[in-house]
Amino acid sequence: MKAAIFTISTSLYNAGGESETGAELRKMLEQVGFEVRAVKALPAERQLIGTVLKSLSDSGAVNLIITTGANGYTQNDCAPEAVTDVVDRLLPGIPEAIRSYSIRYSKKTILDRSVAGICGKTLIINLPEKTKAATENLDYILPELIRVVETTDL
């Protein structure tokens, strides 16, 4: 099982910084057996994000791509559109389950526009940028993600 994590943040990308959220998600994935091949920041540019996701998926280098951030309601929040542009099939149950789980902790969840889908043989999921929310969400769905990656030809 191989994964990549991208934090969508123009300011983080321009600063060349590392994402605390990406680092925490990496730890979680590695603890359950994923080889995390990349943890990087990308600018909030829809076409660029889509190109990176599609290229990585087409290469077969990873089974799972997680994006964090840029999934809210502001004009710069383009991660859901970038994912929708490249996936072959949407998996609406994943973000629906995450929102259902998260709403009990924060009403801000109603503003989340995250999506999930399959591009070729790669599962792509949007998670929040905040470390606490992203790790809680991943923890909630991780058993099912492992099952999908292990039992299908992803």
C-alpha positions in Angstrom: 0.0 0.0 0.0 1.4 3.3 -1.1 0.2 6.8 -0.5 0.9 10.5 -1.1 -0.3 13.5 0.9 -0.7 17.0 -0.5 -1.6 20.1 1.6 -3.3 22.6 -0.6 -2.0 26.0 0.6 -0.4 28.7 -1.6 1.2 30.4 1.4 2.7 27.1 2.6 3.9 26.2 -0.9 5.5 29.7 -1.4 7.2 29.5 2.0 8.6 26.0 1.2 7.3 24.9 4.6 6.1 21.6 5.8 2.6 20.9 6.9 2.0 19.7 10.4 -1.2 18.0 9.2 0.7 16.2 6.4 3.3 15.0 8.9 0.6 13.6 11.3 -1.3 11.9 8.5 2.0 10.3 7.4 2.5 8.9 10.8 -1.0 7.5 10.9 -0.7 5.9 7.5 2.7 4.4 8.2 1.5 2.9 11.4 -1.0 0.8 9.5 1.5 -0.3 6.8 1.3 2.4 4.1 4.5 3.5 2.4 4.1 7.3 2.2 6.0 8.3 -0.9 5.3 12.1 -0.8 4.2 14.7 1.7 4.2 18.1 -0.1 2.4 21.4 -0.3 0.7 22.5 -3.5 -0.6 26.0 -4.4 -4.4 26.4 -4.5 -4.5 26.2 -8.3 -7.2 23.9 -9.6 -5.5 23.0 -12.9 -2.1 22.3 -11.3 -3.6 20.2 -8.5 -5.5 18.2 -11.1 -2.4 17.7 -13.2 -0.4 16.4 -10.2 -3.2 14.1 -9.0 -3.8 12.7 -12.5 -0.1 12.2 -13.2 0.6 10.4 -9.9 -2.5 8.2 -10.4 -1.6 7.4 -14.0 1.9 6.4 -13.0 0.6 3.7 -10.6 3.0 5.0 -7.9 0.4 5.2 -5.2 -2.9 3.6 -4.2 -4.1 6.5 -2.1 -3.8 10.2 -2.4 -5.0 12.5 0.4 -5.3 16.2 0.0 -5.7 18.5 3.0 -7.1 22.0 2.8 -8.8 24.1 0.2 -12.1 22.3 0.6 -14.2 25.1 2.1 -16.3 27.8 0.7 -13.9 30.6 -0.2 -13.0 31.5 -3.7 -9.5 29.9 -3.4 -10.9 26.6 -2.1 -10.5 24.4 -5.2 -9.5 21.0 -4.0 -12.9 19.4 -4.5 -13.1 20.7 -8.1 -9.5 19.5 -8.8 -10.4 16.0 -7.6 -13.7 16.0 -9.5 -11.9 17.0 -12.7 -9.7 13.9 -12.6 -11.6 11.0 -11.0 -13.3 8.4 -13.1 -15.9 7.6 -10.3 -17.0 9.6 -7.3 -17.3 7.9 -3.9 -19.8 10.2 -2.2 -20.2 7.9 0.8 -16.7 8.8 2.1 -17.2 12.5 2.5 -20.8 12.0 3.6 -19.6 9.7 6.4 -16.9 12.1 7.4 -19.3 15.1 7.6 -21.8 13.0 9.5 -19.1 12.1 12.0 -17.7 15.6 12.3 -20.9 17.6 12.6 -21.1 16.6 16.3 -17.8 18.4 17.0 -18.2 21.4 14.8 -21.1 23.1 13.1 -18.5 24.4 10.6 -18.7 21.0 9.0 -21.7 22.1 7.1 -19.4 24.3 5.0 -17.1 21.5 4.0 -17.2 20.5 0.3 -14.8 17.6 0.4 -15.1 14.8 -2.3 -13.6 11.4 -2.8 -13.2 9.3 -5.9 -11.2 6.8 -7.9 -8.8 7.9 -10.6 -7.5 4.9 -12.5 -6.4 2.6 -9.6 -5.9 5.4 -7.1 -8.3 6.4 -4.3 -8.3 10.2 -3.8 -9.8 11.9 -0.7 -10.1 15.5 0.4 -9.6 16.1 4.2 -9.6 19.3 6.2 -6.4 21.3 6.6 -6.6 21.6 10.4 -4.5 18.8 12.0 -7.1 17.8 14.6 -9.9 17.5 12.1 -7.9 15.8 9.4 -6.5 13.2 11.8 -9.9 12.5 13.4 -11.4 12.1 10.0 -8.7 9.8 8.8 -8.9 7.7 11.9 -12.7 7.4 11.4 -12.4 6.1 7.8 -9.0 4.4 7.8 -10.3 0.8 8.4 -12.5 1.1 5.3 -9.7 2.7 3.2 -7.4 -0.2 4.1 -10.0 -2.7 3.1 -10.6 -0.9 -0.3 -6.9 -0.8 -1.1 -6.2 -4.4 0.1 -9.2 -6.1 -1.5 -9.5 -4.3 -4.8 -7.2 -3.7 -7.7 -6.4 -0.2 -6.7 
